[in-house]
Amino acid sequence: MTQVDDPKLDPSPSPEPHDHGHGHDHSHDDHAPPVDPAQQSLADALQVSFKILTFLMVLIILVYLGSGWFKVDAQNRAVKLRFGQIVGEPGQQVYGEGWHWGLPYPIEQVITVQVAPQTVNINQAFWYEVTEADAGKSASELAGRARPLNPEKDGSLLTGDASVVHARYRITYVIRDNDLVDYLENVYSANPNADNAEITRQLVAAAAERGIIHAVAQIEADEFIGGRTNQTTAQLRAQEVLDELNTGIQILTFSATNTQMPLPVFEAYLAVSNAESEKAQLIEAARQEHARILGETAGQAYDSLYQLVRDYELARAREDDEAAAALQTRLTLALANLKMPDDLGGQRIGGKVAEAINQANSFRAETVQAIRRAAENFSQLLTEYRRNPRILPARLWEQARIDVFSNPDIEILYVPTSQLEIITNRDPTVARERETRRLEAEQEAARERGQN
């Protein structure tokens, strides 16, 4: 066998000790082999990737936790569900307006419910069918070609007097904050395709219809058509139904927007209604005229004065002299003072009664004064006559002649003392002047009465 002297050609060279001139021996195994650059690059890449992955995982966790924040508007309320169960103690389960936080989906889920007032209209349940061709027409127009009611198409109500009527209603309602949990448990549907607003409206409409039927059955048709629809009873009955079901819904307003008789009898009922309306107008006009006439007759005291006079007449009709005398005394005192007794109101008596009494009092005073002056004048004349029986008559004749000839209303005709017949016409100028003075005197008297 040939010995290989070149160590590079030796496939398995054996390490040999050698001297480096520093006094000890060591082997080449004491130095690590050089690192491969490719391996180093791979290690660095893995280290960077790990850091990036860690950052992304932390960021994802933060974003996931941040997604648990939710905002509730002023018109809404919210409730959190954790694995399908409502979170929180009773009384603290509803979240109001503002920002709130919860565990993100799918651990917790937030359900938002609108609590602002909502409206539901009941337009067809108790109303006759209206086709597209008849839409917009008045009841009078439809009544001309009315058909019998069809229970399959026409809605109606039965009143307490067994009459058929139609009506439309408008109801406003809210979901109470304190009962929001009851609403979610008994009304709300978790189905994502469900329209919970429509479900709620249908529930309120059903309860309202039950209350309407109950209320209308207690009143008569005339009252119902006249506007007394007994809607308070209907609202209370509908609220009882909603409360019995624990819906958490409260009815705020309940009103009938339209009431009507069936079309086949609409024209006849309208004629009767117009007659009743005209009757009421005539009665009211008569009452106003009655009050006006009595007011002009006795002023504010007309009612009590009329009652006192009527009681007096009734007492006389019964021949109750004692009662009639007592009433006559009260009546006389009231008319004398122009004031009713305190127990009958104490109002002042005015109008034509007061005017007539005042005129009578004035006439009495004037008559008394005139009689007194006449008596005094007669007494003076009598005294003078007794002193000069011949002079007084001559003086009185002279005074009478002066009064006659000085009166412009008297026409004077001079005739001879012998028997003579004279035919003449009256002076028209004198007649006109006399009529003018009479009219002026009447106007002056009327003004004086008005001032008094």
Secondary structure by P-SEA (a helix, b strand, c coil): ccccccccccccccbbbbbcccccccccccccccccaaaaaaaaaaaaaaaaaaaaaaaaaaaaaaacbbbbcccccbbbbccccccccccccccccbbbbccccccbbbbbbbccbbbbbcccccccccccccccccccccccccccccccccccccccccccccccbbbbbbbcccaaaaaaacccccccccaaaaaaaaaaaaaaaaaaaaaaaaccaaaaaacccaaaaaaaaaaaaaaaacccccccccccccccccccaaaaaaaaaaaaaaaaaaaaaaaaaaaaaaaaacccaaaaaaaaaaaaaaaaaacaaaaaaaaaaaaaaaaaaccccccccccccccaaaaaaaaaaaaaaaaaaaaaaaaaaaaaaaaaaaacccaaaaaaaaaaaaaaaacccbbbbbbcccbbbbbbbccaaaaaaaaaaaaaaaaaaaaaaaac
